[in-house]
Amino acid sequence: MVGRVCVGLALLCAAWGLEQYKDSDDKNKEDCPFLGDALYPDPDLPEREHPPTELELLDDCFEDETMALSGVQGTWYVAFYTQEDCDSECQQPWRDVWHEAATMLQDDVQFAQVDVSAAPRTFERFALPDPTPSAPTVVLLHLGQLYHYTGAWKPIDLVQYAINDFFSAKYRPVPRQTW
């Protein structure tokens, strides 16, 4: 529950403007701890003890896990990826970036991945561009809205989009599940 409250606070803080926050004093960082932890980690604080959760979702569990249509499960980043041209041991390079962003946002944004060949109905539901083996198609789900991420494939850019930039991005309602 605290994480969901914190994401609301973080989004409110982000609305004040990231540039203002960068130059703020420590008092303001306490008022908005999410931004301080995610974008400007304190080198004196210990590393987080638990790894981020990155769920692998299928057609039959996507809506139950994310509650994307209503948004009651908080904000989600979802990477739709393909394993074409990869064997079972393939580690696509995008996974390292995804994991680092998930680590930075782990208390405030949920992360999930969808293999489009294993969950074709979910992929069709969202009517997204096809992913490639080197880069997934990424969406941010927030309060029943879908935001298609088209920014740079860097952890800090994914983080900044989730806490600030998506407010000014185009969005559409999350489509209903039809099966």
Phi and psi in degrees as a GROMACS rama.xvg file:
@    title "Ramachandran Plot"
@    xaxis  label "Phi"
@    yaxis  label "Psi"
@TYPE xy
-60.4022  -39.6065  VAL-2
-61.2669  -40.2659  GLY-3
-69.7042  -36.8839  ARG-4
-66.7632  -41.178  VAL-5
-64.5049  -37.0888  CYS-6
-65.1097  -36.8061  VAL-7
-62.8684  -43.1388  GLY-8
-63.6763  -40.8875  LEU-9
-63.6153  -42.5627  ALA-10
-66.343  -37.1394  LEU-11
-64.1791  -44.9486  LEU-12
-61.6875  -40.6077  CYS-13
-63.1692  -33.9408  ALA-14
-64.5747  -25.8007  ALA-15
-67.6647  -22.3074  TRP-16
115.06  124.671  GLY-17
-66.333  -37.7649  LEU-18
-62.3986  -41.5798  GLU-19
-60.5713  -39.799  GLN-20
-68.2947  -37.9558  TYR-21
-55.9015  -36.0798  LYS-22
-96.7448  7.03154  ASP-23
-78.2015  165.585  SER-24
-87.653  176.409  ASP-25
-61.8654  -30.225  ASP-26
-59.3237  -45.986  LYS-27
-67.3529  -32.4698  ASN-28
-64.4028  -34.8538  LYS-29
-67  -33.8153  GLU-30
-68.6869  -25.9629  ASP-31
-135.349  71.6169  CYS-32
-65.1235  -26.0446  PRO-33
-59.2677  -48.9488  PHE-34
-63.8856  -38.7722  LEU-35
-63.673  -41.8267  GLY-36
-71.2232  -42.2591  ASP-37
-77.7392  -49.5326  ALA-38
-94.3203  -30.7333  LEU-39
-130.681  72.2531  TYR-40
-62.8926  143.707  PRO-41
-82.1122  117.597  ASP-42
-64.8967  -16.8485  PRO-43
-83.7477  -12.8338  ASP-44
-84.4088  144.828  LEU-45
-68.6485  156.244  PRO-46
-63.0785  153.336  GLU-47
-65.7255  143.291  ARG-48
-84.3484  -21.6524  GLU-49
-117.579  141.123  HIS-50
-72.8118  157.799  PRO-51
-68.9129  155.643  PRO-52
-95.1522  125.515  THR-53
-124.203  99.6042  GLU-54
-78.5484  144.134  LEU-55
-100.273  116.483  GLU-56
-109.514  147.861  LEU-57
-119.478  173.888  LEU-58
-53.6411  -44.6296  ASP-59
-77.1262  -9.86997  ASP-60
-124.132  -3.88941  CYS-61
-56.7685  -55.431  PHE-62
-67.9231  -37.334  GLU-63
-62.5837  -38.1732  ASP-64
-78.0729  -47.5353  GLU-65
-88.1836  -27.3969  THR-66
50.4481  42.5073  MET-67
-58.3434  -38.4099  ALA-68
-63.8126  -39.5042  LEU-69
-95.9636  -27.7633  SER-70
80.2492  8.51238  GLY-71
-72.5778  -13.7328  VAL-72
-92.7543  13.8155  GLN-73
89.4775  -165.916  GLY-74
-88.8505  136.868  THR-75
-128.233  136.941  TRP-76
-99.9017  130.392  TYR-77
-127.783  126.233  VAL-78
-104.144  117.774  ALA-79
-93.7116  117.761  PHE-80
-128.66  166.349  TYR-81
-123.871  146.92  THR-82
-103.549  13.324  GLN-83
-56.6154  145.002  GLU-84
62.4806  20.531  ASP-85
-127.481  140.918  CYS-86
-88.4336  -178.924  ASP-87
-65.1848  -19.9557  SER-88
-93.5433  1.45225  GLU-89
-65.4782  131.795  CYS-90
-112.987  99.7633  GLN-91
-63.9636  140.696  GLN-92
-61.351  -25.8425  PRO-93
-65.6075  -23.601  TRP-94
-63.2598  -34.3754  ARG-95
-65.0425  -43.1679  ASP-96
-64.0165  -45.2702  VAL-97
-59.2893  -45.188  TRP-98
-65.5203  -40.4591  HIS-99
-65.1146  -42.545  GLU-100
-64.2592  -40.077  ALA-101
-62.313  -36.9117  ALA-102
-65.9088  -42.1669  THR-103
-68.2944  -31.0414  MET-104
-109.258  11.7646  LEU-105
-58.0902  -26.6936  GLN-106
-90.2544  -4.71569  ASP-107
-130.025  -23.9358  ASP-108
-130.75  131.713  VAL-109
-81.2137  145.601  GLN-110
-120.378  136.002  PHE-111
-142.108  159.45  ALA-112
-131.645  146.805  GLN-113
-133.34  117.46  VAL-114
-77.3854  116.214  ASP-115
-65.1993  -23.6242  VAL-116
-79.0497  -25.9469  SER-117
-90.2063  -17.9053  ALA-118
-136.496  61.6627  ALA-119
-65.3271  -32.3414  PRO-120
-68.9969  -38.1983  ARG-121
-64.9284  -42.6856  THR-122
-62.8913  -44.1409  PHE-123
-63.9237  -37.1013  GLU-124
-54.9165  -41.2196  ARG-125
-88.1468  -9.10963  PHE-126
47.0688  61.916  ALA-127
-107.48  161.434  LEU-128
-64.0675  149.61  PRO-129
-64.7478  135.268  ASP-130
-76.6991  164.103  PRO-131
-115.022  164.586  THR-132
-60.0854  -25.8822  PRO-133
-91.1262  -17.2976  SER-134
-151.942  125.929  ALA-135
-78.1119  169.363  PRO-136
-93.3435  125.172  THR-137
-116.818  136.743  VAL-138
-128.105  152.934  VAL-139
-111.019  127.498  LEU-140
-107.577  122.64  LEU-141
-146.318  119.809  HIS-142
51.1965  44.9883  LEU-143
77.8873  9.07165  GLY-144
-114.805  150.189  GLN-145
-113.187  125.784  LEU-146
-117.425  120.537  TYR-147
-86.2995  116.246  HIS-148
-80.1271  124.537  TYR-149
-126.581  14.7886  THR-150
-77.7376  -172.361  GLY-151
-65.1179  151.32  ALA-152
-93.0722  69.8401  TRP-153
-134.019  144.906  LYS-154
-56.2584  -44.7075  PRO-155
-64.8349  -32.8166  ILE-156
-71.0541  -39.5463  ASP-157
-62.3043  -41.4112  LEU-158
-64.9071  -48.5833  VAL-159
-62.4447  -37.7744  GLN-160
-61.9952  -42.7301  TYR-161
-68.4335  -29.2913  ALA-162
-103.178  -12.3893  ILE-163
-145.998  -54.3068  ASN-164
-68.7569  -29.0313  ASP-165
-65.854  -20.6469  PHE-166
-58.0882  -32.4636  PHE-167
-102.719  5.90806  SER-168
-86.6198  157.503  ALA-169
-69.6467  147.132  LYS-170
-145.031  167.742  TYR-171
-144.519  158.554  ARG-172
-61.9883  146.966  PRO-173
-64.2634  127.699  VAL-174
-67.8714  149.025  PRO-175
-71.0545  148.88  ARG-176
-77.3656  132.044  GLN-177
-108.567  4.28414  THR-178
